Amino acid sequence: MKKWLSILLLLSLPLTPAIAGELKEYNGPELPDFSLPDMHGTMQSLSDHRGKVVLLNFWATWCPPCIKEMPSMQRLEKQLQGRDFTIVAVNMGEDEQTINAFLEKYPVDFTILLDKDGKILNSWKIVAFPTTFLVDRSGRISHALFGGMEWDEPAAVAVVESLLSQD
């Protein structure tokens, strides 16, 4: 494991339990657009999804809360299928073989992007796994969560639905 991932894991452990499960309105700075390859090598940017509500999740295969929330993210995507909603999951520092082995156990069909060198991790100042942002149709971060949750629970769905109802 890369040194920066080891340090990040140590930093994230004490933070996650204290703030996990609290989906809050985001009042932080505007964060930069980014482009990363997906699992097929195609470059994708966050801005490619403008016009949709985006659940942007930063995760790793070795992160227990990430593993726990992945099935609920898949269920949420299925529940909102056909609507202007998408999930983009940014994997932190792992190779395709590791991710594919994970996906055999926990299949998902939403977009997975690869941040192999931690460039986005650093520019977005991600300090805990998982970290999730809800991005509105205009590309503005609306809500944030540091830690995992069940994304198909009524409270989380209500937040997504409220963003979908906005023009």
ROMIDO-837314 format. One record per residue: x, y, z of N, C-alpha, C in turn. Coordinates in steps of 0.05 Angstrom, whole numbers, plus 5000, padded with zeros to 4 digits. Layout:
<atoms>
XYZXYZXYZ/...
</atoms>
This chain:
<atoms>
501749765000500050005000501850255000/501150444984502750684983502750825010/504950965015505251105040502951295046/502151455026500051645030497351515037/496851275026494451135033494551035062/496850945071497150855099496651085118/497751315112497451555128494451635128/493251625105490451705103488651515120/489251255118487651065134487951125164/490351175173490651245201489251495209/489251695191487851945197484851915197/483851745179480951715176479651555198/481051375211479851205231478551355254/479951555266478551685288476351875279/476451975254474452165245471852025238/471951795225469551675214467351625234/467851495256465551435274464151685285/465651895289464452135301462552275281/462952245256461352395237459952225216/460151965219458951785199455951815199/454751795176451851795174450452065176/451952285176450852545178451052685151/448952655135448952795109448153085115/450053255109449653545117449853715092/448453945093448854145072451754225070/452654255046455454325042455754635041/457554735057458055025057461055085053/462454885043465354915039465955065012/468555065006469355204981468555044956/468355184934467855054909470354874903/469854634894471954444889472354414859/474854364850475354374821474254134806/473554184781472753964763475253774761/474753534752476953354748476253154726/478353034715478052824695479752584704/478552354702479852104710478951884690/480651674687479751454671477751274686/475851164670474050964682475350684680/473850484687474950214687475650114659/474750254638475250174611477350354598/478550544614480550724604479550974591/476951014591475751254579475851484599/476851714591476951944609474152054613/473552114638470952234645471552464664/469952684661470152914679467652924695/467853044719465453094735463553264719/464553464705462853644690461353504667/462253274659460753114638457953054648/457453054674454852984685453153224692/453953464684452453704689449653654677/447553754692444853704684443553474699/445253314713444253094729445053144758/443553024776444353014804446352784806/448652844818450852644820451452574849/451452314855452552224880455452154875/457252324885460152294880461352174905/462351924902463251774925466251704922/467851764943470651694943470951454962/472251234951472250984965474750824959/474950604974477150404970476050124977/477149924965476249644969476849544997/478849665011479649565037478149715059/476349895053474950065072472249935080/471949835105469549705114466949875110/466850135117464350275111463750305081/465850315065465450335036464150075026/465049845036463949595028461049575037/460549665061457749645071455849815055/456650055046454750235033454450175003/456250034990456149994961453449864952/452449654966449849544957447549744958/447549914978445450114980445650324958/448150384950448450574927447350444902/447850194898446850054874443750054875/442549994898439649994900438550274895/439850484904438950764899439050824869/441150744856441350794827439050644813/438450404820436250254808433550394813/433250484838430750614846430250874829/432451014822432251264808432851234778/432950994769433550944741431551094723/432651214701430951364683430551654691/431651734713431552004723434252134718/434552394721437052534717438852504742/439652254747441252184771443351994762/445752024773447851834768449651814792/451051594794453051544814455851524801/457751674812460551664803462151594828/463451364828465051274850468051284843/469551444857472351484852473951304870/475251104859476950924874479651054879/480651024903483051154912485450964912/487150994892489750864892489950574886/487850444876487950164871487950104841/488949864834489049794806486449644798/486149614771483749494760483349214770/485449054773485248784782483948764810/484948934828483848944855480849024855/480249224839477449324838475649114825/476648984804474948774791474448544811/476448464827475948254847473848344867/473948594875471948704893469148694880/468948774854466448784840465248514835/466848304836465748034834464147964859/465048064882463548014907461248214911/461748464902459748674906459248814879/457648684862457148794835455649054836/456549244820455249504816455449564786/453549734777453749804749454050104745/454650254766455050534763457950584756/458550834749461250904739463350904761/465550764756467750764774470150894760/471251104772473551244762475951174779/478351194767480851104780482651344786/483151394811484951604820487451464831/488951344813491251174821493451324836/493851574829496051724842495151914864/492551914870491552084892491352374885/491452444860491252724852488652854861/486452724857483852834865483552824895/484552614907484552584936485752834949/488052924938489453154948487953414942/487153454917485853704909483153744923/481753534928479153544942479453524972/481853484982482453465011480753255025/480653015013479152795024480752685048/479452675071480952585095479752335108/477552225097476251985108474951835085/474951565088473551395069471151265083/468951245070468251385046467651685051/467951845031466952125031465152145007/462852265011460852284989459852574988/459452664963458352924958455852884940/453753034945451553054926451953304911/451953284885452453504867449753564852/448953814852446353874839446753894809/444553944795444653954766446454164754/446954374769448654594759451654534765/452254314779454954244785455954354812/454054454828454754564854454454344875/456354314893456154124915453954214934/452054044939449754114955449953994984/450853744985450953605011453553445012/454453385036456853215039456553025063/457952815061457952605082460752495085/461752495109464352365115463752115131/463951885118463251635130461051505112/460151275120458251125104455451145114/453551085096450751075104449250885084/446850825091445050675073443750885055/444550885029443651095011440851055001/439650835006436850794997434950815021/435850915044434150975066432451225060/430051245071428251465063429451745066/431051795087432152065091434052145069/435751955061437752005039436252035013/434251865008432751884983431352154981/430252245004428852505004430652734996/433252725005435152934997435652924967/436052684957436552654928434052744912/431752664922429252744908428853054908/429653184931429353474931431253604911/433553494907435353594886434353544858/433053314854431953244828429553424821/428153524842425853694837426553984830/429154054835430054324829430854344800/430454574788431254614760434054734758/
</atoms>
